[in-house]
Amino acid sequence: MIVCHCTNITDHEIRAAIDWMRAADPQTIITPGKIYHALGKSADCGGCMPLFLDTMRATDNLEVPMQLRALRVDDTQESADEGRPQSHRILKQIPAA
């Protein structure tokens, strides 16, 4: 099945790239960008990304290496303050008339 129509990438090519990267370096973290690079292509419009990611996730060889799993603190990497300093919450006081 064609996953990316812009660059003509199939699900078989994605799986093959993941298998090749995992065989070359079992500790590597595999990303869509690395798969595009391994296939000698680059992302174009991004419309395929949901299907691209689903295809990656369905591959048995994609798992994160055991040594790196503990690095993730939460289920999400977002924080409540988005990394902003606390000073962004200071509001200008308007004197009462």
Steps between C-alpha positions, in 0.01 A plus 500: 500500500629848418536703819652819359371600156732802468815288518346162410593316823326172577436326829745227392775760453432648844521156664815414305665828604412437866639145482818626332554776760433262789746244357765770447463647850274328755516807729383757245181696543307480175314810385307582182784731396751219531278274290467764226878548509565124483276483194678796339189715508365795697155585631294731284149602611471296822152374416623142528640539851206339689512193273881506499505493883233228514710289264807557718313407819370179343857382440637260762854633467418859595514468879714739701816333638462388862780730624319805365150425629574635849594841360140598447360657814130528413270364235517843339804720469297818524507706815233728640709817458638406153847598618410865540644700786260590776524871411259456209211489747558846645220727389519874482297657780253765388422758771133529596339832403 
